Amino acid sequence: MLNLDRLRTLRALAQYGSVSAAADVLYISASAVSQQIRKLEHECGHRIVVRNGRGVELTPVARLLVDRAERILELVDRTEAELQAHRGDVVGTLTLGAFPTAARGLIPHALRLLGERAPDLEVRISEIDFASPLVQVERGDLDVGVVQDWAHSPLAWPADVAKRLVVTDTAKVALPDEHPLAERTAVGIGDLVDEPWISRARRSTCHEWLVLTMRSHGAEPRIVHTVSEHPTQLALVSAGVGLAVVPTLGLGPLPAGIRVVDVEPTLTRRVYATWRTDGSVRPSVLAVVEALAEAGGTAGRLPSPRPDLRRGATAGAPQSMHAADCRQ
């Protein structure tokens, strides 16, 4: 008899193209993936994969199994969801994926709420950078995904994926407090054309916003530093070596010596909780979405700056620069 967990492993291997990628999605080790495939080969009596350089290639038998596994696993998942709905209990294991600022700014609060309301639910978190969790939600590899929909890069919503608005967030610009523009409440894109920038890596949302926005004004951004972590970006801004784009959500405490100001025209993103429509009957999915929405109601505010003890003053944006309250 074919084992469902091994079919899931094979499906992930087919979808993501490598043992390591399948292992990341399934929350197991690469050796465990290889072991599951070997056992599946023993069960069905056929070779499933063959080595192809550093990767693997699926055999015709494997592709037959993948095709069947899609339908088998979809039916099993739907049946489990219906059984949960009949029980009405928020139990079991749920996978939740989110982009980094949502992982910082939304998920901890949502997990605290779930710990109080659904202590028997185990939520497994996956931070996903440079790609939208929407793809994994549609495939069924994630139960719930937190995704961002920017004005300059709108998402295409699959028909079988449901969504709920969690929070509306705004991107701002961080400047050293000695910068000539730091005393303004807002700056125009034209004021920033010749500035040095500290950016995230290519393909990240903030990098793409910076490039596309500057190009729309006939300029190429002068990126002088590339770092991945927001705290590192802000430390470099505080050192006076450049400016950085900072989404308000998940920004965290501001170091001394920084001003964060609005940009005109405003760049706004909408943050959604997403899940497969056939999961709408699962109490666990509904509980997680509700907790994310409640967390979003308190998110998206610009954090208070840390005091600058060297000068006996508070560094940071004035009250008028705080982001507007976020609404669902």
PLY file of the C-alpha trace (Angstrom):
ply
format ascii 1.0
element vertex 328
property float x
property float y
property float z
element edge 327
property int vertex1
property int vertex2
end_header
0.00 0.00 0.00
1.30 3.45 -0.89
2.15 5.66 2.06
0.60 9.16 2.02
3.60 10.87 3.59
5.85 9.39 0.90
3.51 10.57 -1.81
3.67 14.07 -0.31
7.45 13.86 -0.35
7.45 12.83 -4.01
5.03 15.64 -4.89
7.26 18.22 -3.17
10.31 16.83 -4.96
8.52 17.14 -8.31
7.30 20.67 -7.57
10.49 22.15 -6.17
13.06 20.25 -8.22
15.61 19.26 -5.58
15.92 17.21 -2.42
16.99 20.23 -0.34
14.09 22.40 -1.54
11.59 19.62 -0.84
13.09 19.18 2.63
12.63 22.90 3.40
8.97 22.82 2.39
8.25 19.63 4.33
10.16 20.70 7.48
12.37 17.59 7.38
16.02 16.93 6.59
17.34 16.20 3.11
18.36 12.72 4.24
14.77 12.09 5.41
13.51 13.05 1.93
15.93 10.61 0.32
14.88 7.90 2.76
11.19 8.44 1.98
11.88 8.18 -1.75
13.84 4.94 -1.31
10.97 3.45 0.70
8.49 4.55 -1.95
10.62 2.84 -4.60
10.52 -0.34 -2.52
6.73 -0.10 -2.12
5.99 0.34 -5.81
8.82 -1.84 -7.13
10.16 0.81 -9.53
12.91 3.41 -9.67
11.52 6.83 -8.77
14.49 9.13 -9.29
17.81 9.02 -11.10
20.82 11.21 -10.41
21.38 14.05 -12.85
24.55 15.93 -11.94
23.94 17.49 -8.55
20.18 17.12 -8.85
17.67 14.36 -9.48
15.36 13.55 -12.37
11.99 11.85 -12.06
11.38 8.63 -13.96
8.20 8.05 -16.02
6.84 5.93 -13.15
7.46 8.81 -10.75
5.54 11.22 -12.97
2.63 8.79 -13.06
2.68 8.66 -9.26
2.86 12.45 -9.01
-0.20 12.79 -11.21
-2.14 10.34 -9.06
-0.77 11.80 -5.83
-2.18 15.23 -6.66
-5.70 13.83 -6.77
-5.26 11.42 -3.86
-3.79 14.03 -1.51
-6.34 16.66 -2.49
-9.14 14.24 -1.60
-7.46 13.30 1.68
-6.95 16.98 2.63
-10.56 17.82 1.81
-11.80 14.86 3.87
-9.64 15.86 6.84
-10.94 19.43 6.61
-14.54 18.24 6.60
-13.91 15.99 9.60
-12.39 18.94 11.48
-15.39 21.05 10.60
-17.75 18.43 12.00
-15.78 18.29 15.26
-15.44 22.05 15.47
-12.15 21.70 17.35
-9.14 23.91 16.67
-6.55 21.14 16.87
-3.82 19.51 14.83
-0.89 21.04 12.95
-1.06 24.04 10.63
1.68 25.50 8.42
1.93 29.28 8.12
4.28 31.12 5.75
5.02 34.85 5.67
7.42 37.39 4.21
10.02 38.72 6.69
8.38 41.96 7.92
5.09 40.13 8.49
6.97 37.39 10.32
8.27 40.10 12.68
5.33 42.48 12.82
2.28 40.18 12.74
2.98 36.57 13.58
4.30 36.88 17.16
1.12 38.70 18.24
-1.06 36.21 16.35
0.72 33.27 18.01
0.14 34.77 21.46
-3.57 35.03 20.69
-3.68 31.45 19.40
-1.82 30.21 22.47
-4.65 31.59 24.60
-7.54 30.52 22.37
-6.35 27.30 20.76
-3.65 25.71 22.94
-4.03 22.34 21.15
-3.17 23.83 17.74
0.46 23.52 16.64
1.45 26.26 14.16
4.65 25.80 12.17
6.11 29.06 10.86
8.11 29.47 7.68
9.68 32.81 6.73
9.73 33.16 2.94
11.87 35.78 1.23
12.13 36.73 -2.47
8.97 34.82 -3.36
5.32 35.05 -2.45
3.86 32.39 -0.11
0.84 32.53 -2.43
2.40 29.89 -4.69
2.85 27.45 -1.83
-0.69 28.11 -0.57
-2.13 27.36 -4.00
-0.13 24.13 -4.22
-1.27 23.05 -0.77
2.24 23.15 0.74
1.13 25.87 3.17
-2.20 26.02 4.97
-2.09 29.81 5.39
0.18 32.38 3.76
0.68 36.05 4.57
1.29 37.90 1.29
1.90 41.50 0.23
0.21 43.25 -2.67
2.06 46.43 -3.74
0.57 49.10 -5.98
3.53 48.86 -8.39
3.46 45.05 -8.44
-0.10 43.74 -7.95
-0.68 40.06 -7.34
-2.64 37.78 -9.64
-5.08 35.97 -7.36
-5.71 32.26 -8.13
-9.37 31.27 -8.31
-8.99 28.58 -5.64
-7.33 30.85 -3.05
-9.31 32.92 -0.53
-7.96 36.08 1.10
-8.63 38.50 3.93
-7.09 41.94 4.32
-4.97 42.01 7.47
-3.32 45.44 7.41
-2.44 48.29 5.06
1.21 49.31 5.32
3.24 52.23 3.99
6.88 52.41 2.93
8.92 55.37 4.19
12.51 56.57 3.90
15.04 56.48 6.73
17.60 59.31 6.80
20.40 60.32 9.19
19.09 63.07 11.43
21.82 65.43 10.17
20.54 65.07 6.60
19.17 68.29 5.03
15.81 66.58 4.35
15.43 65.12 7.85
13.38 68.01 9.22
10.66 67.63 6.61
7.45 65.72 7.28
7.56 64.30 3.73
9.96 64.23 0.79
9.28 63.92 -2.91
10.86 61.28 -5.13
12.62 64.05 -7.04
14.43 65.08 -3.83
15.97 61.60 -3.53
17.28 61.01 -7.05
20.96 61.72 -6.33
21.10 60.15 -2.86
23.23 57.10 -1.93
21.03 54.11 -1.04
21.30 51.10 1.24
19.18 48.39 -0.36
18.17 44.82 0.15
19.19 42.22 -2.43
17.78 42.08 -5.93
14.31 40.55 -6.22
13.33 41.81 -2.77
10.26 44.04 -2.66
12.04 47.10 -1.28
14.80 46.83 -3.87
12.27 46.55 -6.69
10.30 49.52 -5.35
13.43 51.65 -5.20
14.54 50.76 -8.73
11.11 51.06 -10.36
10.26 54.31 -8.58
13.54 56.00 -9.49
13.32 54.82 -13.09
9.83 56.30 -13.34
11.53 59.65 -12.64
14.20 59.07 -15.27
16.95 58.11 -12.84
18.80 55.01 -11.72
19.21 54.68 -7.94
22.78 54.91 -6.69
22.95 51.79 -4.51
26.15 51.86 -2.48
25.46 49.10 0.05
23.42 45.87 -0.17
22.38 44.18 3.08
19.54 41.82 3.94
18.58 42.70 7.51
16.60 45.83 8.37
18.55 46.45 11.62
21.79 46.46 9.62
20.30 48.88 7.11
19.22 51.21 9.90
22.64 51.01 11.58
24.24 52.12 8.30
21.70 54.93 7.94
22.53 56.05 11.48
26.22 56.07 10.49
25.35 58.55 7.74
26.39 56.43 4.75
23.07 56.33 2.91
19.27 56.23 2.95
16.98 53.18 3.10
13.40 52.25 2.23
11.61 51.01 5.37
8.14 49.45 5.49
6.44 50.42 8.75
5.27 46.87 9.49
7.83 44.93 11.49
10.32 47.79 11.56
11.14 47.45 15.25
12.80 50.03 17.54
14.64 52.81 15.72
18.28 53.44 16.64
19.38 56.91 17.66
20.33 59.32 14.92
17.60 58.44 12.42
14.56 60.22 11.02
11.86 58.28 9.16
9.78 60.40 6.80
6.92 59.93 4.38
7.46 59.79 0.63
5.29 61.53 -1.96
3.65 59.97 -3.86
2.86 57.48 -1.11
3.62 53.81 -1.67
1.09 51.57 0.07
0.93 47.80 0.23
-1.92 45.63 1.36
-1.12 42.59 3.48
-3.46 39.60 3.19
-3.94 36.27 4.89
-4.54 33.66 2.18
-5.66 30.05 2.19
-7.14 27.52 -0.20
-10.89 27.87 -0.53
-11.40 24.21 0.30
-9.75 24.94 3.67
-12.43 27.45 4.62
-14.28 24.75 6.57
-11.26 24.01 8.78
-11.62 25.60 12.22
-7.82 25.79 12.54
-7.47 27.84 9.34
-10.27 30.19 10.37
-8.73 30.62 13.84
-5.32 31.52 12.41
-6.80 33.98 9.89
-8.82 35.65 12.66
-5.73 35.94 14.87
-3.72 37.48 12.01
-6.50 40.00 11.33
-6.61 40.96 15.00
-2.81 41.30 15.08
-3.04 43.49 11.99
-5.37 45.85 13.81
-2.51 46.86 16.10
0.30 46.68 13.53
1.64 49.18 11.04
2.46 51.97 13.50
5.88 53.56 13.37
7.79 52.42 16.49
8.98 54.92 19.03
12.65 55.88 18.69
15.25 55.03 21.28
16.53 57.96 23.32
19.81 59.45 22.19
21.59 59.62 25.53
24.64 61.30 24.05
22.70 64.44 23.27
20.03 64.21 25.92
17.33 64.24 23.26
14.98 61.82 21.57
15.96 60.87 18.04
13.28 59.92 15.61
10.33 61.20 13.67
8.02 63.79 15.22
4.45 62.85 16.03
3.17 64.08 12.67
5.29 61.47 10.89
3.65 58.50 12.53
1.87 56.17 10.13
-1.88 56.41 10.02
-3.85 53.80 11.92
-4.30 50.65 9.89
-7.78 49.42 9.18
-9.03 46.11 7.87
0 1
1 2
2 3
3 4
4 5
5 6
6 7
7 8
8 9
9 10
10 11
11 12
12 13
13 14
14 15
15 16
16 17
17 18
18 19
19 20
20 21
21 22
22 23
23 24
24 25
25 26
26 27
27 28
28 29
29 30
30 31
31 32
32 33
33 34
34 35
35 36
36 37
37 38
38 39
39 40
40 41
41 42
42 43
43 44
44 45
45 46
46 47
47 48
48 49
49 50
50 51
51 52
52 53
53 54
54 55
55 56
56 57
57 58
58 59
59 60
60 61
61 62
62 63
63 64
64 65
65 66
66 67
67 68
68 69
69 70
70 71
71 72
72 73
73 74
74 75
75 76
76 77
77 78
78 79
79 80
80 81
81 82
82 83
83 84
84 85
85 86
86 87
87 88
88 89
89 90
90 91
91 92
92 93
93 94
94 95
95 96
96 97
97 98
98 99
99 100
100 101
101 102
102 103
103 104
104 105
105 106
106 107
107 108
108 109
109 110
110 111
111 112
112 113
113 114
114 115
115 116
116 117
117 118
118 119
119 120
120 121
121 122
122 123
123 124
124 125
125 126
126 127
127 128
128 129
129 130
130 131
131 132
132 133
133 134
134 135
135 136
136 137
137 138
138 139
139 140
140 141
141 142
142 143
143 144
144 145
145 146
146 147
147 148
148 149
149 150
150 151
151 152
152 153
153 154
154 155
155 156
156 157
157 158
158 159
159 160
160 161
161 162
162 163
163 164
164 165
165 166
166 167
167 168
168 169
169 170
170 171
171 172
172 173
173 174
174 175
175 176
176 177
177 178
178 179
179 180
180 181
181 182
182 183
183 184
184 185
185 186
186 187
187 188
188 189
189 190
190 191
191 192
192 193
193 194
194 195
195 196
196 197
197 198
198 199
199 200
200 201
201 202
202 203
203 204
204 205
205 206
206 207
207 208
208 209
209 210
210 211
211 212
212 213
213 214
214 215
215 216
216 217
217 218
218 219
219 220
220 221
221 222
222 223
223 224
224 225
225 226
226 227
227 228
228 229
229 230
230 231
231 232
232 233
233 234
234 235
235 236
236 237
237 238
238 239
239 240
240 241
241 242
242 243
243 244
244 245
245 246
246 247
247 248
248 249
249 250
250 251
251 252
252 253
253 254
254 255
255 256
256 257
257 258
258 259
259 260
260 261
261 262
262 263
263 264
264 265
265 266
266 267
267 268
268 269
269 270
270 271
271 272
272 273
273 274
274 275
275 276
276 277
277 278
278 279
279 280
280 281
281 282
282 283
283 284
284 285
285 286
286 287
287 288
288 289
289 290
290 291
291 292
292 293
293 294
294 295
295 296
296 297
297 298
298 299
299 300
300 301
301 302
302 303
303 304
304 305
305 306
306 307
307 308
308 309
309 310
310 311
311 312
312 313
313 314
314 315
315 316
316 317
317 318
318 319
319 320
320 321
321 322
322 323
323 324
324 325
325 326
326 327
